[in-house]
Each structure stands twice: as C-alpha cells, then as structure tokens.
Amino acid sequence: MNSRLLSLLPLVAATLAATTAMAAPRGFTVEDLVNMERVGSPAVSPDASRVVYTVRSTDMEKNRGNTQLWMVDLRAAKPVPQRLTSHSTSSTEPEWSASGDAIYFLSTRSGSSQVWRLPLAGGKADGEPVKVTDLPLDVESFRVSPSGDRVAMSLSVFRDCADLACTKQRAEAKEKDKASGKLYNRLFVRHWDTWNDHRNNVLFSAPLDASGKLGAPVSLSGTLDGDVPSKPFGDREEFRFSPDGKSIVFSARIAGKTEAWSTNFDLYTVPAAGGAAPRNLTTDNAAWDTKGVYSPDGRTLAYLAMARPGFEADRFQIMLMDVASGQKRKLAADWDRSAGSLQWRADGKVLIVDAEDLGQHRLFSIDVASGKVAALTDKGAIGAFDVRGDTVAYTLANLASGAQLFSQKLGGQAAQLTNLNAERLADVRWGQYEQFSFKGANGDTVYGHVMQPWNAEPGKKYPVAFLVHGGPQGSFGNGWSYRWNPQVYAGAGYATVFIDFHGSTGYGQKFTDSISGDWGGKPLEDLRKGLDAAVKKFPWLDRGRSCALGASYGGYMMNWIAGNWNDGFRCLVNHDGVFDSRGMAYSTEEQWFTDWENGGAYFAVPNNHEKFNPVHHVNKWKTPMLVIQGDLDFRIPTAQALSTFTALQRKGIDSQLLVFPDENHWVLKPANSLQWHHTVIDWLDRHTKQ
C-alpha cells in the first residue's frame, strides 16, 4: 500500500465514523430546536393557484432570525417550493396584489421598515423588489385594498404632530437630549417590555397609482386615543378593507386613564380615503370586540366579541352584523369554544375559524345560516391560515413536528406542501407521546399528555420533567413550541408529563373560568392527581426522580408547590413566576389581569389576593429551585424573581438565579435560548441523575 493511500486512511475512517454517527438514531437537542426553519404567514393567490409563505431561519452569528418569502404552485402534480426573496434583512407579511401579478411585503432592506412589491411572471419572481413606501417612519403593518389602489398602514406617531416628519424630528431630538427622565400622568408607563414613549400606533392610508407610486398618507384613527393595531401583540388582523375598498374596519381600545385596567376594545369603521371620523360599531358591548371581517358581498361583518369586561380570557363569541341596519346576531352560540381568527368562504355561506379543542388546535367550518360546526382538521395545532375561494392553506404542527404548510379544498383531503428540517432531523428519534385523562378536581375529566424519552426501552423507568403551563388560561396540548418543548427533555433522556388543569383553554368556558379566584386550589389538585394517574398508567415514569418546571403562572405554581407540595419533587424550575401577590398587583402593567383573577383591585379586596399568595408559605420551602428571570419582563417584574431567590438563599436551600438583561417574559434570542435550556437541563440532571 503506497504512502499516499496510507495518509488518506485516517480521513476516510473519520468520514465513515461521522456518517455512521449521523445515521444512528439520536435524541432531539436544544441546538436542533434553535436552528430549525419555521414556516408561517400563508397567503393564497386570488385565483387559489399558489401560496406564498414565510420561512424563518436562524443566524447564530448575528444571534437573530431571518425571514424570507417562498412560494408553492398548487397546480403542480408534485409542488416544489421556490424561494422568492434572499436578503440579509427579513421579508415579512406577504400579501398578493389584486391581479395576482405581484407580492407586497415588509422589509427593512432600505434601512427602515417599508412596504415593497415583488413582481411575478410565469410563477417566478420577475426582477428585484421595488419599494412602495418611502416614509420617514417605520411601517409597522399594512394591507393593500382589494382594488389595488390604496394601502392601509400602521405608523407609530405622536398624535399631536401635524405630519410624519414632526414625529421623526421629535424622536431624534429626544435621543440627543442629555436629560433622561420620563414624565407620566397616567398608565401605561410601560407595557410588556417597553417604556411608553408617548407615541401611538395610528392607522393611515395612502392612494396607490398604477405605476406603484404612493400618494400622501392620511390619518384614519388619529382622532382616537388608542393604538391600531393594539400593543403589544396586535397585528393586521385588527384592520381590514371592505370588499369594494371604500371603507376600513378596525379595532381599538380608547386609552385615557383607565387603559391599564380596561379590555373594552370596539370596532370602528372609517372611509378608506379618510375625511370622516371613525364610527363606533359596538358601543353596546363594554367588553372586547375585534377582528372584523367583511363577507365577500360586503353586506355582513363577522367579528369576535367577549361578554365580560375586564376578562382577557373570556370566550370569543362569533358575531354577525348586518352592515346596512347594524343588527347583530350570535353565530353558533352553543359551540363552547373560543374562536381565534375568522375568514369567509368565497360564496359567503361559510366561515372558517380556528379554535383550541380538547388538547388540539383545530380548523373548523361554520355554516352561516344554521350555525352548524364541522372540524376540518383532526390532531395537531393549527397556526396561521388563509382562504381563497374554496381553498385553505394553513400551518400545522404537533408534539413531534414543527409547523409544516398544508392546503386543501374545503371538504377535501389535505396535502402537505413543505417538509422543512427533514434532512437536518433525519436521524432524530422522537419521544413517543400519548394523551390521557383522569378524574381531577370536583370529579371533572381532566386531560394531559405524557412523552417517553427518545431512547425508551421496555421495562426501564425514566426521570420525569413535569411541565406546568402558563397563562394561566392556556394549554400544553398537541402542538410545537420553541420555548417549552417536551421533545427537548425527551432528547435529554427525560419522560415528560403535562396536565391541562382547571383553567386551561379548549375544554369549554366554564372549565377556563374555574381558575379565577382559585389559583392554588383546583389547579394544584389536578396537578397532583394527574401525576398520580400518569404514574399508575405508564410504569416507565420514575416518580421518585421527578422535577417540576413552569413559567409565568407555571412559575407561580412552582412557588406555590414549594410551600404546599414540598415533598413532591427533587427540584423545581421557576421562570418569571409570581412570588408575592401584593407586589404583583401593584407592579404588573396590565392591571385588568390581576383585578379579574382576584375579583378586584388589591386595595379593594386584599384578602382575595392574599388567599393564594406564595409569600405566606416560604417557611415550608425546602425543595431546590432554579429561578429564571427576563429583566425586561414588565408583566411579572424582576423583583418577584429576586424575592424568590433571596428567600431560597436565606433559608439555605440549594438554588440558582439566571437573569437575562435583554429578554422579556419570553426568551427569544437564539444564544439565550441555548443558555436557558442547557442551564435547565443541567439543573435537572444534577438532581435526578446523580
């Protein structure tokens, strides 16, 4: 054998070893999770022949995501996705032109967020994107009118400014001011993760001529003291054109001094060209009205409405309003689910909606005449969806798959259009999962899920990660999360159990209501009974080696468990959890939340707030706890975590504190997500595997 061949042997051996290692089954890792491509924002073309959508990838070097536009042709026998944009900055919020010859989208490629237009020809991009708006301020969100002659857009402005340039000049002057003080005379002073800078999201519109030139923007909602769309999570679903493009319906909450404890959103209509004040369509309802969508003939407005003022987790009932008379009626009033989004079928006879349902998040069709509800999807979790004609495109995920893009003719079979991450995760063996039920508090049926470790073997027992969801009106069901994902724990060798306790969504409004005023009661009973039921049903769960983990309300529950179930777990993980109910009541930004959950403001009903206050049970704490906090979390401020950690340290309990100065209630930056997960898993390993 010659020396040249001998010198290559180590390289060949290493390559074979690497290939074998990649082909061998392995568990899902945190690195896998962070680097996955994510599909979203499907938009069906006017003729229902194509779907444009977004794919977000992760740039670890820049420590952020990057989103680009893709398209798939539904007419092809074997549709192959085609990339439409490629840029160092993201392209988001795709929307078709009325004729289907172009895609409008948002991008910061010019240095600020503006609307761009990508021409299409022959099913492909026809040249480079062209900038449609060139405004001195960022475009936050937008819509193009059905006739293609006008753009509606949201801009963040000082409402007393006469023009957009004034807002820019004032903001720049403030940045140069050496004085840093912020002066307020009402709440909100800060919201979610941002201090109020006295600007509002205001809805504008501007004419768009055939050449793509944009005219001067006019304010549509600037006379109202509120944000369109709402902060912090509102989007363009909160405003829409009428089919003829002559008017716009939008949702807004009048701010004033009561904004921080009000959920009174109303629907308004305004001429798309401006020139008239917005007209309130829902003055009869003091609760939340939102997401108005005109029927294809423009005669009916469908929208979502809550019934109880001050309750953010009330059921969203579907309402139908006759545009001419203003008369309203409930649709599918007896369907005990809370709708998420609404879209009309082309004939105006059916509404397509999404809603949580018994641990799934399904797509439904509702007959407008009869109110009959029929499920369009079965297992898994629907994300965004769009309807054109009788074609619906949607994203769908489950506990063993991130979201993929699907399409189907209404009443027909679904076709999967994407297979993102297939190559990257080809050698991953997923943790097998199963839904189960048991008799919980009050003898009610309660649902939960279990998941095995990726390498589970018959006859073996595995340590348990017991996950508790936040909200508290939320759900840990058959979906996919990039923050709390059971597959990460399965990949690390853990079995997981997660319970949709009393207060969870998707099981009827009475079940959701049952947690208010009872944070430490029925939910704790469900968690205890649920874990016991799971251990009896699934012998591979090692109850003696279990840790509980949760964020937000789940973090609160860790503090509550520490004092009221202190023999239950080897360790706890508390992310952004409430430690002291009084401190929470006076420092959280959205006051309506603590008011509703406790039957009033703290000063009015202090005993209600104190009934399930973890601070009163610190003397019983003994379980090791990892405390995690985002310093930009204004929902559950940092003082709550510091108090928790101080109590643990003063009592000599094994504990750690992980603080992210640049994160809010969620951990979003890729590098921080890696650190979060590795810190948590190391904590679990230390207490269950040693």
C-alpha angles and dihedrals in degrees: 000000000000124000093247091060092044090054091054096052096084090051093048091048092049091049092050091048091050092047091049091048092051091049094049116093115261140171126265112264138205088247089056091052096049094046098047120121112241126210123211151140101050114195120186118215118247091256091045091237099116141028125212117197143160131256119197119204128183124247103199093183091057091035094229145087127265121206126199137175124256132179136203128195111228092197094065119100089227107019113216117197115238125203114235103181135033119180141133088246125060128264113208146162098040117201130177124237114243092256095043093240097116146023122230118206145157122257140160093210090120093052098269135052108275139155115262133188124217113196117219131206129172091000093302139090110280105208131317126326116269122218112243101181125041102179129157089237134055117267103232097190137340149187132203116223118251089247091051094232100106141041124211114202141170119231129180107236145156099255093216091059116106094216143006093262089062091059092050093048093048092048091049091048090052091053090054094046111108091210109086101187121127117211122202137176098183144020137297094065088157134004130199097323105338134082113230110258092186094255124126133207102247126189115234134174133201133187117253118205128208092265091057095254115146122221129214114302119242124202116247102174102023093108089064121081096229146076126272107220099023124248137278102007107010118126141174092296084080093068132041141167123242114248092260091049093233099112140028130214118206141169125234140163114219105235114203118134094313099058095106092059101032130093093179103132116167134194117241133188125208136170108268091229092051123227096127136066118256114267119222112232099182107045088133092069120066092188132072120313118174152137099051114193124184120224115246091261092047094235099108132047117205117197144154123256136182120207104210120068114227096021113110094184097052118128114278102228117200112241130192120204125191102229095211099048102023091230114151136202136178119248119215090355092175095052100105098209132102112238119225107193136357135216132167128234111237094256093054092234099104137043121210113212139166126223142162112258127181097324095323130089106223140184115235138188119217123197107229095211100046103020090232112162124211128180116236096186133036125196123017138037125296116216123178120350140181133197130206121168105326094327122103126189120194145160118244130188137171139184092284101039139048115229120298128187119254136176134192143168107249106268092014137096122290121243122205110228103182136040101189119180093011094128094039092053099032093118096044117114107207125222108254114237139195137186118230137175137212142172107276133173115342088011090284121151110255126187132216142162134231128198129195124222114265091250098043116159128194114266096018128114124219135201115259131235104199107201121201118194127226132227089071082229094055141096142236097207140139097314142100127258133186091204108036107026121160091205090069089060092042088053090052092054100265132130112221133211123188126177130202093217127189105302095041121130128244098046101085131291095267089060091048092048093052096082096058108104090006106072095144098033124063094012092057090046090052092049093051095045092042094054091046091049092049093050091051093047099041112043093189090074111100102210092185091063105049137129128191123222134184147150133216103348085005087056089050088052090054089058090045092048090050090063102029106033100026095151094054106085144027091224144358134216115206117189117185093335131167114253102170120028093203093053089047093051093054099040109036113100103223099062095180089072099060090036093057097040091054102033096253146351117317094250090054100046108013094161091060091056093045096049094085099021111144092208090075093061102049090110088069096050117119107137118107111252137194110208120202127186139177107217091212091057105119092168092068104011126220094256088073092060093043090052091050093050092045091053091050093048094046090052092049094242118155103258146150133200122212115187126185109201092193101045133085129203087317131048104235110157112094096230091047091049090054091050092046094052096043091048091050095046091046088053091051092046091051093055102035108028103043 
